[in-house]
Amino acid sequence: MERRFELPWDRALRVSTAFFVLLLLGVGVGVPWFVWRAAHGDPSALPGVLLPLLAVVVILPLAWALAPRALVLRGGSLVVDRPVRPVEIPPGYWVNLSVFMSVVVGLLGLALAAYLVAG
């Protein structure tokens, strides 16, 4: 049996997404324009012009492709349905492992800081 839970976009999500897309486009197009004008066409400014444009060309399609559309419960597994590469979380998968390991690493960092300050 399969149960599907759609993830609709409410008004706040649509507005914030539109804002950040426009912000990314503004930075991705505005920065190269200012860099090119300030460099007066100098070829050494090409990385400063092309990298922000490349970021826009790569980030926007990836954000669409990896955005979750629905959560599907299928045979005990949880599937995050998205346009590209759906993710399946099998039964028994410990989803809190990354949180646990982050706490362990943080505690080790605090212990190291205390050791360095005390010594």
C-alpha positions, 0 to 999 in steps of 0.5 A: 500500500502506498500513501502520498502526502503532497507538499503544496506551496502556500502563499508565503513559500511562493513569495519567499521563493520569488524573492530569493530567485530575484535576489539571486538573479540580481546578484548573478547579473548585477555583480558581473555587470559592475565588475565588467564596467569597473574593469573597462573590458579587461580580460583579467576580469572574466572570472569575476564576470563568468562565475556569478553567471555560472552560479545562476545557471547552475543553482536555479535548475538544481534548486528546482530539480531537488525540491521535494514535491511529496512524501510517499510511504511505500512498504515501510519506506519513506520516499521524498519525491522530487523531479530528479533523484527521489530519496528513499529512507528505508525502515530502521534507518537512524535519521538522528545519526547525523545529529548525534555525530555533530554533538560528539564532534562539538563536544570534542571541539569544546574539550580541545578548546578547554585543553588549549586554554588551560594548557 
